[in-house]
Amino acid sequence: MSKMITKSQVYQLEDTLANYTTTTDLTTLLAAKQDTLQSGTNIKTINNQSILGAGNLDVEVPANKVTSISAQSTDTEYPSAKCVYDIVGNIETLLAAI
């Protein structure tokens, strides 16, 4: 006793098979895929430090680094360690003189 397949079942099977990728399609997709990201290999680093992970990257702007502070200093400038040391030394000298 043979079982008959209905026209509806054939269409359903065709729709199901249409969703499968062919070997050629799969090869094309795999060739276009992005390589695994790896710090220092295909992702840039900063001073040999990985930029991956959570958080903020603090980047020094050398043009804004100053070695002395004056009335002309701006809020975008920041002092070097030597500048801070000199200011503390000047304050200590002035306090000693009082």
N, C-alpha and C positions, 0 to 999 in steps of 0.2 A: 504494500500500500504506500504510494508516494504522497508526500505532503506538498501541496501547492504553495508557492510564494505569491503573495498578492502584489499588485502594482505599487500599492502604498508602501509595502515593506521594501521594495526595490528602491524607491525614491528615498526612503529613510536611510537605507544603507549607503546610497550615493552621497547623501548629505553628510553622513558620518565620515566616510572616507575622504571627502573633500577637506576636512579639517586636519588631516594628517600632512606632515611636511615630507617632501620627497628627499631622497639622498642628495640630489643636486642643490636643493634649497638649503638643506642643513649644512652642506659644505660651504656654501656662500655665506650663510649666517655666521658660522664658526670662524671663517677667514676675516670677517669684519668685526669680530668681537674686540672689546677693549682688553688689553693685557691686565693682569693683576697689578694693582698699584703697589709700588715698593719704594719707600723713602730712600733717596740717594741714588736710585736706579732710574726710575721714570717719574719721580716727583722731586722737584728741587728742594734743596736744604738751604738754610741760612747759616753761614759760618760752621758748616758741617753738623748743624743741629736740625733734627727733624721738625717739620712744621705741622706734623699730624697731631691730632688729638684735640681735646676740648680746651677752651680758654682763649685768651687774647695774646697776640704777639706784640711785645713792646719793642718798637724799633726806634733806635736813637737817630736823631736828625743832627748830624755833626755841625751843620750851619747854624743851628740854634744853641750850640754849646758855647758858653762864654767863660772867660778866665778872670773877669772882673765884673763887678756890679756897680752901676752908677744911676744917676737920675734918668739917664736916657735908656736904661734897660727896659725891655718889654716883657709882657706876660708869656710870650712864646719862647723866650730864652730860658735856659736852665744852666745853673753853675756847674763847673767841673769840681771834682773833689779838692783840687788845689785852691780853687777860688773860695770854697767854703772854709777850708783850713785857714787861709789868709784872713778871712772876715772874722773868724773866731779868735784868731791871734790878735787882730786889731782891737776887738772888743775887750779882750783880756788886758791888753796894754793900756787902753783907755780907762778901764776900771781900776787898774793898779795905780794910775796917776791921780785918781780922785782921792 
